[in-house]
């Protein structure tokens, strides 16, 4: 039989151990709650920045006979917004030179709010129009051009066109190769399976 004083001591030790475990658990929970709250704040800030800063573009090639404003309307812009964007663009670019086949893109936030318009004038210039506190702001930027020399090697199995595209290069490269060497080779009859190019 356990003496009453020993029993009280055992209960006191168990109570102290339980209290220590409870305090440790409360402290760990408080740290976890603080870390979670910090992550929630960081995630909310990131979501806010994404909504404000990220612009997702969807684009189409301009159709024959379409006007700038009509093209923007077909891409989902409100007609009054499309007209105001066109007026701003006209201030820096003569819209009579708006050509079929060129790329026109509308940028929206991740929540679908209109953010920008881009129109590729030619291979060297891009027209930009963005909302601005006083209406819309338009400007033309040069398109950065970066050239680098790379080697492409392949083996012809059935055609030069397929051999070039099999290397991961564009079909345009095959066409340009045929144009460059067209005076020396007939690319329809001269290449044979097993021929290589570099």
PyMOL CGO cylinders between C-alpha atoms (Angstrom):
from pymol import cmd
from pymol.cgo import CYLINDER

trace = [
    CYLINDER, 0.00, 0.00, 0.00, 1.23, 3.50, -0.95, 0.3, 1, 1, 1, 1, 1, 1,
    CYLINDER, 1.23, 3.50, -0.95, 1.51, 5.98, 1.84, 0.3, 1, 1, 1, 1, 1, 1,
    CYLINDER, 1.51, 5.98, 1.84, -0.70, 9.08, 1.56, 0.3, 1, 1, 1, 1, 1, 1,
    CYLINDER, -0.70, 9.08, 1.56, 2.27, 11.48, 1.40, 0.3, 1, 1, 1, 1, 1, 1,
    CYLINDER, 2.27, 11.48, 1.40, 3.83, 9.43, -1.39, 0.3, 1, 1, 1, 1, 1, 1,
    CYLINDER, 3.83, 9.43, -1.39, 0.51, 9.35, -3.21, 0.3, 1, 1, 1, 1, 1, 1,
    CYLINDER, 0.51, 9.35, -3.21, 0.27, 13.16, -2.99, 0.3, 1, 1, 1, 1, 1, 1,
    CYLINDER, 0.27, 13.16, -2.99, 3.84, 13.45, -4.28, 0.3, 1, 1, 1, 1, 1, 1,
    CYLINDER, 3.84, 13.45, -4.28, 3.09, 11.13, -7.23, 0.3, 1, 1, 1, 1, 1, 1,
    CYLINDER, 3.09, 11.13, -7.23, -0.04, 13.14, -8.05, 0.3, 1, 1, 1, 1, 1, 1,
    CYLINDER, -0.04, 13.14, -8.05, 1.96, 16.36, -7.85, 0.3, 1, 1, 1, 1, 1, 1,
    CYLINDER, 1.96, 16.36, -7.85, 4.65, 14.97, -10.21, 0.3, 1, 1, 1, 1, 1, 1,
    CYLINDER, 4.65, 14.97, -10.21, 1.99, 13.73, -12.66, 0.3, 1, 1, 1, 1, 1, 1,
    CYLINDER, 1.99, 13.73, -12.66, 0.19, 17.10, -12.47, 0.3, 1, 1, 1, 1, 1, 1,
    CYLINDER, 0.19, 17.10, -12.47, 3.47, 18.98, -13.07, 0.3, 1, 1, 1, 1, 1, 1,
    CYLINDER, 3.47, 18.98, -13.07, 4.34, 16.70, -16.02, 0.3, 1, 1, 1, 1, 1, 1,
    CYLINDER, 4.34, 16.70, -16.02, 0.85, 17.22, -17.45, 0.3, 1, 1, 1, 1, 1, 1,
    CYLINDER, 0.85, 17.22, -17.45, 1.12, 20.99, -16.96, 0.3, 1, 1, 1, 1, 1, 1,
    CYLINDER, 1.12, 20.99, -16.96, 4.55, 21.00, -18.66, 0.3, 1, 1, 1, 1, 1, 1,
    CYLINDER, 4.55, 21.00, -18.66, 3.19, 18.96, -21.58, 0.3, 1, 1, 1, 1, 1, 1,
    CYLINDER, 3.19, 18.96, -21.58, 0.21, 21.30, -21.84, 0.3, 1, 1, 1, 1, 1, 1,
    CYLINDER, 0.21, 21.30, -21.84, 2.44, 24.39, -21.80, 0.3, 1, 1, 1, 1, 1, 1,
    CYLINDER, 2.44, 24.39, -21.80, 4.70, 22.83, -24.49, 0.3, 1, 1, 1, 1, 1, 1,
    CYLINDER, 4.70, 22.83, -24.49, 1.68, 21.99, -26.61, 0.3, 1, 1, 1, 1, 1, 1,
    CYLINDER, 1.68, 21.99, -26.61, 0.20, 25.49, -26.22, 0.3, 1, 1, 1, 1, 1, 1,
    CYLINDER, 0.20, 25.49, -26.22, 3.57, 27.05, -27.10, 0.3, 1, 1, 1, 1, 1, 1,
    CYLINDER, 3.57, 27.05, -27.10, 3.97, 24.80, -30.18, 0.3, 1, 1, 1, 1, 1, 1,
    CYLINDER, 3.97, 24.80, -30.18, 0.40, 25.59, -31.24, 0.3, 1, 1, 1, 1, 1, 1,
    CYLINDER, 0.40, 25.59, -31.24, 1.01, 29.33, -30.85, 0.3, 1, 1, 1, 1, 1, 1,
    CYLINDER, 1.01, 29.33, -30.85, 4.15, 29.05, -33.01, 0.3, 1, 1, 1, 1, 1, 1,
    CYLINDER, 4.15, 29.05, -33.01, 2.27, 27.04, -35.64, 0.3, 1, 1, 1, 1, 1, 1,
    CYLINDER, 2.27, 27.04, -35.64, -0.60, 29.57, -35.62, 0.3, 1, 1, 1, 1, 1, 1,
    CYLINDER, -0.60, 29.57, -35.62, 1.87, 32.46, -36.04, 0.3, 1, 1, 1, 1, 1, 1,
    CYLINDER, 1.87, 32.46, -36.04, 3.64, 30.66, -38.91, 0.3, 1, 1, 1, 1, 1, 1,
    CYLINDER, 3.64, 30.66, -38.91, 0.29, 29.91, -40.58, 0.3, 1, 1, 1, 1, 1, 1,
    CYLINDER, 0.29, 29.91, -40.58, -0.85, 33.53, -40.19, 0.3, 1, 1, 1, 1, 1, 1,
    CYLINDER, -0.85, 33.53, -40.19, 2.44, 34.69, -41.72, 0.3, 1, 1, 1, 1, 1, 1,
    CYLINDER, 2.44, 34.69, -41.72, 1.97, 32.32, -44.68, 0.3, 1, 1, 1, 1, 1, 1,
    CYLINDER, 1.97, 32.32, -44.68, -1.61, 33.54, -45.15, 0.3, 1, 1, 1, 1, 1, 1,
    CYLINDER, -1.61, 33.54, -45.15, -0.39, 37.16, -45.20, 0.3, 1, 1, 1, 1, 1, 1,
    CYLINDER, -0.39, 37.16, -45.20, 2.36, 36.29, -47.71, 0.3, 1, 1, 1, 1, 1, 1,
    CYLINDER, 2.36, 36.29, -47.71, -0.10, 34.37, -49.90, 0.3, 1, 1, 1, 1, 1, 1,
    CYLINDER, -0.10, 34.37, -49.90, -2.62, 37.23, -49.80, 0.3, 1, 1, 1, 1, 1, 1,
    CYLINDER, -2.62, 37.23, -49.80, 0.12, 39.70, -50.76, 0.3, 1, 1, 1, 1, 1, 1,
    CYLINDER, 0.12, 39.70, -50.76, 1.24, 37.44, -53.60, 0.3, 1, 1, 1, 1, 1, 1,
    CYLINDER, 1.24, 37.44, -53.60, -2.36, 37.09, -54.83, 0.3, 1, 1, 1, 1, 1, 1,
    CYLINDER, -2.36, 37.09, -54.83, -2.78, 40.88, -54.71, 0.3, 1, 1, 1, 1, 1, 1,
    CYLINDER, -2.78, 40.88, -54.71, 0.47, 41.40, -56.65, 0.3, 1, 1, 1, 1, 1, 1,
    CYLINDER, 0.47, 41.40, -56.65, -0.53, 38.79, -59.23, 0.3, 1, 1, 1, 1, 1, 1,
    CYLINDER, -0.53, 38.79, -59.23, -3.93, 40.46, -59.71, 0.3, 1, 1, 1, 1, 1, 1,
    CYLINDER, -3.93, 40.46, -59.71, -2.25, 43.84, -60.20, 0.3, 1, 1, 1, 1, 1, 1,
    CYLINDER, -2.25, 43.84, -60.20, 0.97, 42.95, -62.04, 0.3, 1, 1, 1, 1, 1, 1,
    CYLINDER, 0.97, 42.95, -62.04, 0.38, 39.83, -64.11, 0.3, 1, 1, 1, 1, 1, 1,
    CYLINDER, 0.38, 39.83, -64.11, -1.03, 40.42, -67.58, 0.3, 1, 1, 1, 1, 1, 1,
    CYLINDER, -1.03, 40.42, -67.58, -2.21, 37.46, -69.64, 0.3, 1, 1, 1, 1, 1, 1,
    CYLINDER, -2.21, 37.46, -69.64, -2.35, 38.13, -73.38, 0.3, 1, 1, 1, 1, 1, 1,
    CYLINDER, -2.35, 38.13, -73.38, -4.65, 36.47, -75.87, 0.3, 1, 1, 1, 1, 1, 1,
    CYLINDER, -4.65, 36.47, -75.87, -4.00, 37.32, -79.47, 0.3, 1, 1, 1, 1, 1, 1,
    CYLINDER, -4.00, 37.32, -79.47, -5.20, 36.79, -83.00, 0.3, 1, 1, 1, 1, 1, 1,
    CYLINDER, -5.20, 36.79, -83.00, -3.92, 37.62, -86.42, 0.3, 1, 1, 1, 1, 1, 1,
    CYLINDER, -3.92, 37.62, -86.42, -5.82, 40.57, -87.87, 0.3, 1, 1, 1, 1, 1, 1,
    CYLINDER, -5.82, 40.57, -87.87, -8.48, 39.52, -90.36, 0.3, 1, 1, 1, 1, 1, 1,
    CYLINDER, -8.48, 39.52, -90.36, -8.72, 41.09, -93.78, 0.3, 1, 1, 1, 1, 1, 1,
    CYLINDER, -8.72, 41.09, -93.78, -10.92, 44.20, -93.87, 0.3, 1, 1, 1, 1, 1, 1,
    CYLINDER, -10.92, 44.20, -93.87, -11.13, 44.53, -90.07, 0.3, 1, 1, 1, 1, 1, 1,
    CYLINDER, -11.13, 44.53, -90.07, -10.55, 47.86, -88.36, 0.3, 1, 1, 1, 1, 1, 1,
    CYLINDER, -10.55, 47.86, -88.36, -8.52, 48.27, -85.18, 0.3, 1, 1, 1, 1, 1, 1,
    CYLINDER, -8.52, 48.27, -85.18, -11.58, 49.00, -83.02, 0.3, 1, 1, 1, 1, 1, 1,
    CYLINDER, -11.58, 49.00, -83.02, -13.66, 46.21, -84.60, 0.3, 1, 1, 1, 1, 1, 1,
    CYLINDER, -13.66, 46.21, -84.60, -10.85, 43.73, -84.01, 0.3, 1, 1, 1, 1, 1, 1,
    CYLINDER, -10.85, 43.73, -84.01, -10.67, 44.74, -80.35, 0.3, 1, 1, 1, 1, 1, 1,
    CYLINDER, -10.67, 44.74, -80.35, -14.44, 44.32, -79.99, 0.3, 1, 1, 1, 1, 1, 1,
    CYLINDER, -14.44, 44.32, -79.99, -14.20, 40.83, -81.52, 0.3, 1, 1, 1, 1, 1, 1,
    CYLINDER, -14.20, 40.83, -81.52, -11.60, 40.05, -78.85, 0.3, 1, 1, 1, 1, 1, 1,
    CYLINDER, -11.60, 40.05, -78.85, -14.08, 40.95, -76.10, 0.3, 1, 1, 1, 1, 1, 1,
    CYLINDER, -14.08, 40.95, -76.10, -13.45, 44.63, -75.39, 0.3, 1, 1, 1, 1, 1, 1,
    CYLINDER, -13.45, 44.63, -75.39, -16.42, 46.86, -74.71, 0.3, 1, 1, 1, 1, 1, 1,
    CYLINDER, -16.42, 46.86, -74.71, -17.17, 48.95, -77.86, 0.3, 1, 1, 1, 1, 1, 1,
    CYLINDER, -17.17, 48.95, -77.86, -16.63, 52.28, -76.05, 0.3, 1, 1, 1, 1, 1, 1,
    CYLINDER, -16.63, 52.28, -76.05, -13.28, 51.05, -74.66, 0.3, 1, 1, 1, 1, 1, 1,
    CYLINDER, -13.28, 51.05, -74.66, -12.26, 49.78, -78.12, 0.3, 1, 1, 1, 1, 1, 1,
    CYLINDER, -12.26, 49.78, -78.12, -12.98, 53.21, -79.65, 0.3, 1, 1, 1, 1, 1, 1,
    CYLINDER, -12.98, 53.21, -79.65, -11.01, 55.06, -76.95, 0.3, 1, 1, 1, 1, 1, 1,
    CYLINDER, -11.01, 55.06, -76.95, -8.08, 52.65, -77.31, 0.3, 1, 1, 1, 1, 1, 1,
    CYLINDER, -8.08, 52.65, -77.31, -8.14, 53.21, -81.09, 0.3, 1, 1, 1, 1, 1, 1,
    CYLINDER, -8.14, 53.21, -81.09, -8.17, 57.00, -80.61, 0.3, 1, 1, 1, 1, 1, 1,
    CYLINDER, -8.17, 57.00, -80.61, -5.13, 56.76, -78.33, 0.3, 1, 1, 1, 1, 1, 1,
    CYLINDER, -5.13, 56.76, -78.33, -3.33, 54.47, -80.78, 0.3, 1, 1, 1, 1, 1, 1,
    CYLINDER, -3.33, 54.47, -80.78, -4.06, 56.85, -83.67, 0.3, 1, 1, 1, 1, 1, 1,
    CYLINDER, -4.06, 56.85, -83.67, -2.09, 59.55, -81.83, 0.3, 1, 1, 1, 1, 1, 1,
    CYLINDER, -2.09, 59.55, -81.83, 1.16, 57.56, -82.29, 0.3, 1, 1, 1, 1, 1, 1,
    CYLINDER, 1.16, 57.56, -82.29, 0.40, 55.23, -85.22, 0.3, 1, 1, 1, 1, 1, 1,
    CYLINDER, 0.40, 55.23, -85.22, -1.61, 55.81, -88.39, 0.3, 1, 1, 1, 1, 1, 1,
    CYLINDER, -1.61, 55.81, -88.39, -4.29, 53.12, -88.15, 0.3, 1, 1, 1, 1, 1, 1,
    CYLINDER, -4.29, 53.12, -88.15, -4.69, 53.16, -91.93, 0.3, 1, 1, 1, 1, 1, 1,
    CYLINDER, -4.69, 53.16, -91.93, -1.56, 50.97, -91.80, 0.3, 1, 1, 1, 1, 1, 1,
    CYLINDER, -1.56, 50.97, -91.80, -3.36, 48.37, -89.65, 0.3, 1, 1, 1, 1, 1, 1,
    CYLINDER, -3.36, 48.37, -89.65, -2.68, 45.22, -91.72, 0.3, 1, 1, 1, 1, 1, 1,
    CYLINDER, -2.68, 45.22, -91.72, -4.31, 41.83, -92.01, 0.3, 1, 1, 1, 1, 1, 1,
    CYLINDER, -4.31, 41.83, -92.01, -2.09, 39.03, -90.77, 0.3, 1, 1, 1, 1, 1, 1,
    CYLINDER, -2.09, 39.03, -90.77, -0.30, 41.09, -88.11, 0.3, 1, 1, 1, 1, 1, 1,
    CYLINDER, -0.30, 41.09, -88.11, -0.65, 40.03, -84.48, 0.3, 1, 1, 1, 1, 1, 1,
    CYLINDER, -0.65, 40.03, -84.48, -3.08, 41.90, -82.20, 0.3, 1, 1, 1, 1, 1, 1,
    CYLINDER, -3.08, 41.90, -82.20, -3.27, 40.90, -78.54, 0.3, 1, 1, 1, 1, 1, 1,
    CYLINDER, -3.27, 40.90, -78.54, -5.41, 42.02, -75.60, 0.3, 1, 1, 1, 1, 1, 1,
    CYLINDER, -5.41, 42.02, -75.60, -3.97, 41.71, -72.10, 0.3, 1, 1, 1, 1, 1, 1,
    CYLINDER, -3.97, 41.71, -72.10, -6.12, 41.11, -69.06, 0.3, 1, 1, 1, 1, 1, 1,
    CYLINDER, -6.12, 41.11, -69.06, -5.43, 40.54, -65.38, 0.3, 1, 1, 1, 1, 1, 1,
    CYLINDER, -5.43, 40.54, -65.38, -5.96, 37.07, -63.93, 0.3, 1, 1, 1, 1, 1, 1,
    CYLINDER, -5.96, 37.07, -63.93, -9.39, 38.31, -62.86, 0.3, 1, 1, 1, 1, 1, 1,
    CYLINDER, -9.39, 38.31, -62.86, -10.26, 39.41, -66.42, 0.3, 1, 1, 1, 1, 1, 1,
    CYLINDER, -10.26, 39.41, -66.42, -9.78, 43.18, -66.05, 0.3, 1, 1, 1, 1, 1, 1,
    CYLINDER, -9.78, 43.18, -66.05, -8.53, 44.90, -69.24, 0.3, 1, 1, 1, 1, 1, 1,
    CYLINDER, -8.53, 44.90, -69.24, -4.85, 45.89, -68.87, 0.3, 1, 1, 1, 1, 1, 1,
    CYLINDER, -4.85, 45.89, -68.87, -3.28, 46.42, -72.31, 0.3, 1, 1, 1, 1, 1, 1,
    CYLINDER, -3.28, 46.42, -72.31, -3.30, 46.08, -76.09, 0.3, 1, 1, 1, 1, 1, 1,
    CYLINDER, -3.30, 46.08, -76.09, -0.31, 45.11, -78.20, 0.3, 1, 1, 1, 1, 1, 1,
    CYLINDER, -0.31, 45.11, -78.20, -0.18, 45.29, -81.99, 0.3, 1, 1, 1, 1, 1, 1,
    CYLINDER, -0.18, 45.29, -81.99, 2.85, 44.11, -83.93, 0.3, 1, 1, 1, 1, 1, 1,
    CYLINDER, 2.85, 44.11, -83.93, 3.29, 46.83, -86.56, 0.3, 1, 1, 1, 1, 1, 1,
    CYLINDER, 3.29, 46.83, -86.56, 6.13, 44.97, -88.30, 0.3, 1, 1, 1, 1, 1, 1,
    CYLINDER, 6.13, 44.97, -88.30, 9.07, 42.76, -87.36, 0.3, 1, 1, 1, 1, 1, 1,
    CYLINDER, 9.07, 42.76, -87.36, 10.78, 45.67, -85.62, 0.3, 1, 1, 1, 1, 1, 1,
    CYLINDER, 10.78, 45.67, -85.62, 7.99, 47.67, -83.90, 0.3, 1, 1, 1, 1, 1, 1,
    CYLINDER, 7.99, 47.67, -83.90, 5.24, 47.02, -81.36, 0.3, 1, 1, 1, 1, 1, 1,
    CYLINDER, 5.24, 47.02, -81.36, 2.35, 49.38, -80.58, 0.3, 1, 1, 1, 1, 1, 1,
    CYLINDER, 2.35, 49.38, -80.58, 1.28, 49.39, -76.92, 0.3, 1, 1, 1, 1, 1, 1,
    CYLINDER, 1.28, 49.39, -76.92, -1.88, 50.92, -75.43, 0.3, 1, 1, 1, 1, 1, 1,
    CYLINDER, -1.88, 50.92, -75.43, -2.64, 50.80, -71.69, 0.3, 1, 1, 1, 1, 1, 1,
    CYLINDER, -2.64, 50.80, -71.69, -5.24, 52.34, -69.39, 0.3, 1, 1, 1, 1, 1, 1,
    CYLINDER, -5.24, 52.34, -69.39, -3.96, 55.50, -67.72, 0.3, 1, 1, 1, 1, 1, 1,
    CYLINDER, -3.96, 55.50, -67.72, -5.56, 57.77, -65.09, 0.3, 1, 1, 1, 1, 1, 1,
    CYLINDER, -5.56, 57.77, -65.09, -6.35, 60.36, -67.80, 0.3, 1, 1, 1, 1, 1, 1,
    CYLINDER, -6.35, 60.36, -67.80, -7.67, 57.79, -70.31, 0.3, 1, 1, 1, 1, 1, 1,
    CYLINDER, -7.67, 57.79, -70.31, -5.29, 55.63, -72.35, 0.3, 1, 1, 1, 1, 1, 1,
    CYLINDER, -5.29, 55.63, -72.35, -1.59, 55.93, -73.07, 0.3, 1, 1, 1, 1, 1, 1,
    CYLINDER, -1.59, 55.93, -73.07, -0.12, 54.71, -76.38, 0.3, 1, 1, 1, 1, 1, 1,
    CYLINDER, -0.12, 54.71, -76.38, 3.49, 54.31, -77.51, 0.3, 1, 1, 1, 1, 1, 1,
    CYLINDER, 3.49, 54.31, -77.51, 5.62, 52.35, -79.95, 0.3, 1, 1, 1, 1, 1, 1,
    CYLINDER, 5.62, 52.35, -79.95, 8.58, 50.27, -78.80, 0.3, 1, 1, 1, 1, 1, 1,
    CYLINDER, 8.58, 50.27, -78.80, 11.25, 48.59, -80.87, 0.3, 1, 1, 1, 1, 1, 1,
    CYLINDER, 11.25, 48.59, -80.87, 11.04, 44.81, -80.76, 0.3, 1, 1, 1, 1, 1, 1,
    CYLINDER, 11.04, 44.81, -80.76, 14.30, 43.49, -79.32, 0.3, 1, 1, 1, 1, 1, 1,
    CYLINDER, 14.30, 43.49, -79.32, 16.07, 41.30, -81.81, 0.3, 1, 1, 1, 1, 1, 1,
    CYLINDER, 16.07, 41.30, -81.81, 18.55, 38.71, -80.63, 0.3, 1, 1, 1, 1, 1, 1,
    CYLINDER, 18.55, 38.71, -80.63, 20.54, 36.70, -83.11, 0.3, 1, 1, 1, 1, 1, 1,
    CYLINDER, 20.54, 36.70, -83.11, 22.73, 33.74, -82.38, 0.3, 1, 1, 1, 1, 1, 1,
    CYLINDER, 22.73, 33.74, -82.38, 24.45, 31.17, -84.49, 0.3, 1, 1, 1, 1, 1, 1,
    CYLINDER, 24.45, 31.17, -84.49, 23.61, 27.56, -83.77, 0.3, 1, 1, 1, 1, 1, 1,
    CYLINDER, 23.61, 27.56, -83.77, 24.39, 24.35, -85.59, 0.3, 1, 1, 1, 1, 1, 1,
    CYLINDER, 24.39, 24.35, -85.59, 21.68, 21.96, -86.70, 0.3, 1, 1, 1, 1, 1, 1,
    CYLINDER, 21.68, 21.96, -86.70, 22.56, 18.49, -87.89, 0.3, 1, 1, 1, 1, 1, 1,
    CYLINDER, 22.56, 18.49, -87.89, 20.22, 15.87, -89.26, 0.3, 1, 1, 1, 1, 1, 1,
    CYLINDER, 20.22, 15.87, -89.26, 19.79, 12.87, -91.49, 0.3, 1, 1, 1, 1, 1, 1,
    CYLINDER, 19.79, 12.87, -91.49, 17.29, 12.78, -94.32, 0.3, 1, 1, 1, 1, 1, 1,
    CYLINDER, 17.29, 12.78, -94.32, 14.91, 9.83, -94.10, 0.3, 1, 1, 1, 1, 1, 1,
    CYLINDER, 14.91, 9.83, -94.10, 12.25, 10.93, -96.58, 0.3, 1, 1, 1, 1, 1, 1,
    CYLINDER, 12.25, 10.93, -96.58, 12.50, 14.72, -97.12, 0.3, 1, 1, 1, 1, 1, 1,
    CYLINDER, 12.50, 14.72, -97.12, 14.61, 17.69, -96.09, 0.3, 1, 1, 1, 1, 1, 1,
    CYLINDER, 14.61, 17.69, -96.09, 11.50, 19.36, -94.67, 0.3, 1, 1, 1, 1, 1, 1,
    CYLINDER, 11.50, 19.36, -94.67, 10.81, 16.43, -92.31, 0.3, 1, 1, 1, 1, 1, 1,
    CYLINDER, 10.81, 16.43, -92.31, 14.49, 16.04, -91.42, 0.3, 1, 1, 1, 1, 1, 1,
    CYLINDER, 14.49, 16.04, -91.42, 14.77, 19.69, -90.38, 0.3, 1, 1, 1, 1, 1, 1,
    CYLINDER, 14.77, 19.69, -90.38, 11.54, 19.67, -88.36, 0.3, 1, 1, 1, 1, 1, 1,
    CYLINDER, 11.54, 19.67, -88.36, 12.62, 16.37, -86.72, 0.3, 1, 1, 1, 1, 1, 1,
    CYLINDER, 12.62, 16.37, -86.72, 15.62, 18.26, -85.24, 0.3, 1, 1, 1, 1, 1, 1,
    CYLINDER, 15.62, 18.26, -85.24, 13.17, 20.58, -83.47, 0.3, 1, 1, 1, 1, 1, 1,
    CYLINDER, 13.17, 20.58, -83.47, 13.75, 23.48, -85.86, 0.3, 1, 1, 1, 1, 1, 1,
    CYLINDER, 13.75, 23.48, -85.86, 10.98, 25.35, -87.65, 0.3, 1, 1, 1, 1, 1, 1,
    CYLINDER, 10.98, 25.35, -87.65, 9.62, 24.52, -91.06, 0.3, 1, 1, 1, 1, 1, 1,
    CYLINDER, 9.62, 24.52, -91.06, 10.71, 28.02, -92.08, 0.3, 1, 1, 1, 1, 1, 1,
    CYLINDER, 10.71, 28.02, -92.08, 14.36, 26.94, -91.74, 0.3, 1, 1, 1, 1, 1, 1,
    CYLINDER, 14.36, 26.94, -91.74, 13.81, 24.09, -94.21, 0.3, 1, 1, 1, 1, 1, 1,
    CYLINDER, 13.81, 24.09, -94.21, 12.16, 26.48, -96.66, 0.3, 1, 1, 1, 1, 1, 1,
    CYLINDER, 12.16, 26.48, -96.66, 14.99, 29.00, -96.33, 0.3, 1, 1, 1, 1, 1, 1,
    CYLINDER, 14.99, 29.00, -96.33, 17.60, 26.28, -96.84, 0.3, 1, 1, 1, 1, 1, 1,
    CYLINDER, 17.60, 26.28, -96.84, 15.82, 25.22, -100.01, 0.3, 1, 1, 1, 1, 1, 1,
    CYLINDER, 15.82, 25.22, -100.01, 15.75, 28.87, -101.20, 0.3, 1, 1, 1, 1, 1, 1,
    CYLINDER, 15.75, 28.87, -101.20, 19.45, 29.43, -100.44, 0.3, 1, 1, 1, 1, 1, 1,
    CYLINDER, 19.45, 29.43, -100.44, 20.68, 26.27, -102.15, 0.3, 1, 1, 1, 1, 1, 1,
    CYLINDER, 20.68, 26.27, -102.15, 17.92, 26.11, -104.77, 0.3, 1, 1, 1, 1, 1, 1,
    CYLINDER, 17.92, 26.11, -104.77, 20.35, 27.00, -107.60, 0.3, 1, 1, 1, 1, 1, 1,
    CYLINDER, 20.35, 27.00, -107.60, 22.67, 24.13, -106.69, 0.3, 1, 1, 1, 1, 1, 1,
    CYLINDER, 22.67, 24.13, -106.69, 20.29, 21.38, -105.57, 0.3, 1, 1, 1, 1, 1, 1,
    CYLINDER, 20.29, 21.38, -105.57, 16.79, 20.27, -106.44, 0.3, 1, 1, 1, 1, 1, 1,
    CYLINDER, 16.79, 20.27, -106.44, 15.48, 19.46, -102.96, 0.3, 1, 1, 1, 1, 1, 1,
    CYLINDER, 15.48, 19.46, -102.96, 12.64, 17.38, -104.42, 0.3, 1, 1, 1, 1, 1, 1,
    CYLINDER, 12.64, 17.38, -104.42, 14.86, 14.92, -106.34, 0.3, 1, 1, 1, 1, 1, 1,
    CYLINDER, 14.86, 14.92, -106.34, 18.53, 15.27, -105.22, 0.3, 1, 1, 1, 1, 1, 1,
    CYLINDER, 18.53, 15.27, -105.22, 18.43, 14.35, -101.50, 0.3, 1, 1, 1, 1, 1, 1,
    CYLINDER, 18.43, 14.35, -101.50, 18.36, 10.63, -100.78, 0.3, 1, 1, 1, 1, 1, 1,
    CYLINDER, 18.36, 10.63, -100.78, 17.61, 8.74, -97.56, 0.3, 1, 1, 1, 1, 1, 1,
    CYLINDER, 17.61, 8.74, -97.56, 20.74, 8.67, -95.43, 0.3, 1, 1, 1, 1, 1, 1,
    CYLINDER, 20.74, 8.67, -95.43, 22.08, 12.03, -96.66, 0.3, 1, 1, 1, 1, 1, 1,
    CYLINDER, 22.08, 12.03, -96.66, 23.07, 14.32, -93.82, 0.3, 1, 1, 1, 1, 1, 1,
    CYLINDER, 23.07, 14.32, -93.82, 23.04, 18.09, -93.45, 0.3, 1, 1, 1, 1, 1, 1,
    CYLINDER, 23.04, 18.09, -93.45, 24.67, 20.50, -91.06, 0.3, 1, 1, 1, 1, 1, 1,
]
cmd.load_cgo(trace, "trace")
